[in-house]
Amino acid sequence: DALPEHLSSMLQSEEFVQAVQEGYDEADKNGDGVLAYDELIPFLESMTANQEVKVNAKHVRQLMLVFDLDNNGVISRLEFLDLVRFVVATTWIEYKISELVEP
């Protein structure tokens, strides 16, 4: 496990999973049970708005290529959970790097 214990525990916690599921429901604007590209963009942009690394439309396309495991062009609940975990971990890593680089 490359992540610190506190971060890894948080990403696996019931509270985190519940928050991600609520985010999924909020992002699913048309209520079809899956997230399309245009539903992911505003959610991920908002999620990273105050972070070192901000997710943009290009990133969303790339994330969909990686996390759409069944290649159906949309993100399921389970795929979304892994995608959000990745974004949180990446954001944390970038924050830690910026702490080391900046005086």
Number of C-alpha atoms within 10 A of each C-alpha: 5 5 11 8 10 8 13 14 12 13 20 11 12 11 11 15 16 12 13 19 16 12 16 23 17 13 21 18 15 12 10 9 15 19 23 19 15 14 18 23 20 15 17 20 16 14 16 16 13 9 14 16 15 15 21 15 15 9 14 18 14 10 19 20 14 12 20 17 14 10 11 9 14 20 26 18 15 12 19 22 21 14 19 20 19 15 18 17 16 14 18 17 15 15 14 12 12 12 10 9 7 6 5
